[in-house]
Amino acid sequence: MGGFFGTISKEECINDLFYGTDYNSHMGTKRGGLVTWSDDGLKRSIHNLENSYFRGKFESDLGKFKGKSGIGVISDTDPQPIVMNSHIGKFALVTIAKINNLDILEQELLERGKHFTEMSSGKTNQTELIALLITEGKDFIDGIENVFNKIQGSCTMLLLTEMGIIVARDKRGRLPVVLGQKEGAMAVSNEPCGFPNLGYEICYNLGPGEIVNLTADGYTQLRKPNKKKQICSFLWVYYGYPVSDYEGINVDAVRYKGGCSMAKEDDLEEVDFVSGIPDSGVGHALGYAEGKGVPYHRAIIKYTPTWPRSFTPPTQEQRELVAKMKLIPNKTLLKGNRVIFCDDSIVRGTQLRDHVDILYRYGVKEVHMRIACPPLLYPCLFLNFTASKSDLELIARRIIKELEGVDDKDLELYSKSDSPQYKEMVEKIREQLNITTLKFNTLENLVDAIGLPKEDLCTHCWDGTSYF
């Protein structure tokens, strides 16, 4: 996954660019990059974030950046921005993309005499591949259309050019793209949580496939949006920052509403309080506490001084260690109590199992786990939100294989919350994680909490559905 930020101003832009990009740090873990445009040309800096975080890596670079326009990225994929000079002009490019046919496109470009210079872990840098596809067009818009037509997956991008910042949202709208405006400046991001502190007001949400050009005075539409969209619903469950609005719908409000609705359908009665697992489980837990009519207590606290939100190691082993270290249970609140814990999702189950073991060691009497979304049955094909390399990394799929002997039998039945297969799967997950009771929110409740029609949402990771 990842997040980007761009700004163009009548004044020097580096402060807004630096802090605006940093506000996307919770969206990616591997690489960070900035580039600005000035009379002296393009200035670029890229750093590895796997063992650090964005601000610490880039603060010493800020003096070299000049210019009134720039783009930045926090990426879970390749080193970027990419800087290109071509027949359609000079430009810098950042992307948030997942290209499922990367190998095929790479071979086609090589056969047409193209070459790649940016490699990442021995593989072609997908942002460079997208840049080459853009340069096949007669102009920037035609080149972006070429990307939309060629790739399988998704691609949202920013292009820094002499004329401004070209913004293109994925043709299916998997990821939000939001414009902000203040006097003498425009900004763009797929994560608008940084707009208020930088003085920007949200002024426009791009539609799927829409392309606009930003200048310091405003924006101009270059391609009309497509009529259909499928924005990723997992944004509201996990990745989205609580204060952010996508399609005009606030992240934390969705989590609160989903938790409240789930609690009203829950027949569990004898509990002492509700607690959220930081960070994204908290909004769900607050709503759950209201819907259930029981107190909310902070029984688990995230240690933020040395584990900032922007530090998330890239490997599963490191993530499990950090997850254990940065969450501190409150023994006084836990001891002898029956507690409902709310979390955003269960992916592999390893982190949650470790958390549950710790809770029991701290004296909790009962652990009732309530999950904000349905069981994850399919790895993400479009944004890498679940980041699983195989189906069997998902705990639900491992359980299904144990039950069926194969990992892909009757998955539709396992996605229906009223089916015997679903109930047996959830019970097996509960047993493996040593939880007193376990319930997942229904897809119907989640869609209702978001408030968009289901056909406008991508729900593939839960029910395998993708409308186009």
N, C-alpha and C positions, 0 to 999 in steps of 0.2 A: 504494500500500500504506500501511502505517502501523502504529502500536502504541499501546496505551493502558494506563493504570494507574489504579487506584482504591484508596482506603483509607478505613476508618472506625474510629475509635479512641475510647477513653475520655479521651484527652489531645488536645492540639493536634496536627493531622495534617500541617502544611505541610512539615516536613522530609522525612517519608516520601514525601509526594506529589511533591515537587520531585525528589528523587533517583530515586524509582521511575519517574517519567515519563522522566527523562533516560536511564535504562537501556533505553529503547525507541528511542533516537536513530538506531540503525542501520536502523530499519524505515521511516523517512520522511525527506523532504527539504524540504518546502514550508512547513508551518505547525506551530506548537506552541501549546498552550493549556492553561490550568489554571482550575479553578473550585472554590471551597469553599462550604460551607453553614454559617452561624452564626446566632445570634440577630439579627444585624444584616442578615441576608439573604444573597443569593448574591454572591460576589465573583469576577470573571472577568478574565482577562488572555489576550490572543492576540498572538502575534508572528510575523512573517515570518522563516523560517529559511533562505531561499534563498542568502543571502550571509553567514551566520553559523552558530552552533550553539546548542542549547537553553540550556545553562547561562549562556552569556554574555548571552543575551537576557533571562532571567527572574530572575537573581540580584537585580537592583535592585527587582524587584516584590514580593519575598517578604514584606516588612514589612506589606503591605496585606491579606494573607490571614489570616483568622481562621476558626476552626471545627474541628470534630472529624471532619469527613468531606469528601472531595473527590475529583474525577476529573481526569485529565490525558490529553493525547493528543499524539502526533507524527504528523502527517498528510501524505500525499502528494496530498491532494485539496483540501478546502475549509478556510477558517477555521472553527474550532470550539474550544470547546464552544458549542452553541446554548442559550440560556436562554428558556424558554417559561412562560407562565401560561395555564392552560386550565381547562375544566370538570372535568377529572380531577385537577387540582392543578398546583402549580408544580414545574418540574423543569429540570435541565440535562442535556444529552445530548452524548455523543461517540460516533462510529461509525467502524468500519473497514468500508467498503462499496464495492461496484461495482454500480451500477444500470444495467443495459443498456437498460431501458425508461424511462429518466428523462424523456425528452421527452413520452412518452404520459401518464405519471403527472402530470407538471406540467400538461398541458393539461386533464386530468380534474379536477384540484383547482381550477384557475382557473375552469372551467365551473361548479363548485359554489360559487363565491363566495369561495374562499380566495385569499390573496395572499402574496407572498414579499417579504421585506425584506432578506435576506442574499444578496448576489450575489458571485460569484467569477469574475474574468476575463470579465465580461459574461454569465455563465451562472448558473442557479439553483444555490444551495448545496444539495448533495444531503443534507447532514445536516439542514437546515431542512425539506426535503421529507419526510424520514423522521419528523421531529418532528410535522409536520402529519398524517401518516398515523397516528401514535400517538394524537393527540388525537381522531381519529375513533372510537376505541374507547370503551366504557362505563367502562373503567378501564385502568390501565397494561398489564395482561396482555392484555386484549382488543385494545388498541392495538398491542402488539408482534406479536400474532398477525396483525393486519391488515397489518403490514409484511411478515411472512413470506409471506402469501398474495398480496400485490400485486407485490412486486418480482421482477424477473428478474435473477439474478446472485447476490450474497451480501450479508449484513449482520450484523455482530456489534456489540453496543452496550453502553454503560453509561449508566444514568439515575441522576442524583443527586436524591434526593427527601427530603422531611422525615422519612420513615420509614426511610431507609437508602439503599443503593446497589443498584439493580436491574441484574442482569447477564443478558444474553441472548446466547447463542451462535448463530451462523448456523444455519439449519434443516438444512443439509447438513454442518455442522461443518467448513467449509473451513479455518477458522482455529482454533487451539487457544485455550482459555480456562482459566486455571489459578487456583485460589484458594490463598492463603497465610494462615497464622495464627500469631500470637504472643500472649503474655499481654496481654489488653485491647485487641486490634486484629485486624482482618481486612484482607486486601489481595486484589486481583484484577489479573491482567495476561494478555495473550496472549503475553508474552515474559518468562518467570519468572527470567531471569538475575540480576535485581536483588534477588530475595528474600533470599538468604543474607546479604548485607552489611547489609540492613535488619532482619535478625533474624527473618524469616518462614520457616516450614517449609511446603512444599507439603502441602495437606490434601485437595484434591479437584480433579479434572478434569471440567469440565462436558461433558455429552454434546451431540450435535447438536440444536439447537432447544430445549435446556434453558434455563429461566429460574430464577434464584434471587434472593433478597433478602439482602444482607449487613447485619449490625449489628456492633457491636464485640464481641459475644459469640459470633457464629457466623453460620451461613447457614440459610435456609429455602427449600426447593424450592417454586416457584410453578408450574412446568410440567415435566412429565416429559420426558426426552429421547426423540427419535425413535430408532427401531431401527437405521436405516441411516445411515452417514456416509461422507463423502469428504473427508478432510483433505488439504490440499495437500502433495504429496510434495516439492515444491521447497523447502519450509522446511528440510528436512534437508540439502539440497544447497547452498543459498546463503544465504538470508535469516536462518536461525536462528543465534543466538549459540552458540558451542561448548559452553558449560556448561548450556544450557537443555535441559529434558526436555519433550517433547510426548507425550501419551498414555503417559507413563512411559518413553519411549525417548529416550536422550540423543543430541544432535545430533552431537557429535564422535565418539562411538562408532560411529554410522552411517557417517560419512565414513571413519573408519579401516577399518571392515569392508569397505566398498565398494571402497576402494583396494586392500586386501589381496586380495580376490577377483579384481579385475581383473588384478592383477599375475600371479597364478597362471595366468591364461589367456593371458598375453602371451608370444609367442615371441621377442621382442626379447632378444638376449643380450649384445652388446658395448656396454656403457655404463659410465660411471665413477661416477655417483651420481644420486640423485633429489633434486629440489627442489620445494617448493610455492610457488605464486604467492599471496602474502598477500591477504586473510586466509583466506578459506574454502577455498582449495586446499591449505592446510597439512595439515589432518587427513587428507585423501585421500592426500596424498603420503607421510605417515608410514606409513599402512597399506600403500601401494604399495611402499615401501622394504622393509618387513618381508616382504611377500609375494614380492618379487623377490629378496630376499637381497642387496641392495646398500646402500651407505651413504646416509644422508640428510644433505645439507648445505644451509645457508641461503644460497643463491646470490643470492637477491633479498630485500631487506629493506624493510619499510614504514617510511617516515619519519613517526613519530607526533607529535613535538613541536608541529608546526603544521598537521598534517593529521589531526585526531582522527577517530575512527570516526563521529562525528556530523556530519561535514561532507562531504556528497555533493551537488554542484550538480545542479539540476534539468534542465538542458539537455544534450543529447548532446555538443555542442561543448565545453562546460565540463567535462563528465565525462571526456572523452578527454584534455584537458589535465591535469586533476588526477590521472588514472590514471597519466599519464606522469611527473608531478612527484613523486608520493608513493612510488613504487617505485624503489629504488636497487639496481642490480645490483652484485655483488661481483666485480670484474674478476679478482682474484687466483684466485678459485675457478673462474671460468668459462673462462679462457683455455686453449685447446687441449683442452678436455674434451668428452666426449659425455654429454649430460645429458637425463634424463627430467624434464620439467616437468609438474606436475599442477595443473589449474585446475578450478574448479567447473563452468563451462559456457562455451559460445560463443553469444552472442546475435547481435550484428551483425558481429562479427569485427574491427572497426576497432581497438579497444584492443589485442587480442591481436596483430594485425599490427604495430602500433607496438612492442609489447614484443619481438617476435621480431627486428625490425630492430635494436633496441638490443642484444639479446643477441649478435647476429652482430658488431656493431661492437666489442663488448667481448671478442671473440675466441673465443667458444664454437665448437666444431668441429661439433657436431651438436645439433639441437633436436628432441627427441622429445616430442610433446605428448600427454598422457593426460587426458581430460575425465571428470569424475565422474558425468555423466549422459548420456543419449542426445542426439542432435541435436534442437534445438527447432524443431518444424515448425508450431506453432500459437500465436498470441498468447493470453495468459491471458484467459479470459472471466469469471473469478470474483474474482480478487484483484489483477490488474494486475502480477503478478510480473515478466513480461517487459517490461512497459511499452511495448510496440511499438504504434504507431498503425496499422500495416498489416502484412500478411503479409510483404511484400517487404523490410521492415526486418530480417527474420531472414535470416542468411546462407544457411541451408539452403534456404529458399524461393527466394532469388535464384538459387542454383545449380540448383534444380529447373527454374525458368523457363528458364534457359540451356539445359538439357538437353532439355526437352520443348517449349519454345516457349510454354507456358502455365504458370501458377504453382500450379495445383491439380490436376494430373493424377496419378492413381495414387499419392496420398500414402500410402496404406496400405502399398504396396510399399516406399516410402522409409523407413518406420518399422520395417521388419523387418531386423535386423542381418545376416541370412544371405542377403538378396536381392541380385541383381546391381545393381539400382537403388540400393540403400543403399550398396554398395561404391563405385560410381561417384561418387555424391554426396560421400562422405567424401574420395575421392581428389581431386576438384575443389576441395573446401575446403582440403585440404592444399596444393595447388598455389598457390591464391590467397594463402594465409597464409605461403608460403615455409617450410614446416616439413619436417624430414627424414622423420618419420613421424607419423601422427595416428591415434589410436584413441579412440572414445567408449565409456564403460561401457554395458552393455546394460540394458534396462529390467528384465529378470529379475534381474540382479545387484543393482540398486538396490532393488527391492521386497524382495528377500531380506535386504539389509542393514538396511532399516527394520524388517522383522519383522512388519508388519501384512499381513493378506490384501489382495490387489490391489484387491478390490472396496471396501475401506475407504479407498483412496487415490485422489486425483484425479491422473491422469496425462495429462490432456488436452493439455498443451503438447507432449508427445512422441508420443502415438499418437492424439490426437483423441477419446479415449474419455471419456465422462461418463455414468455409469450412471443418473442421474436428475436 
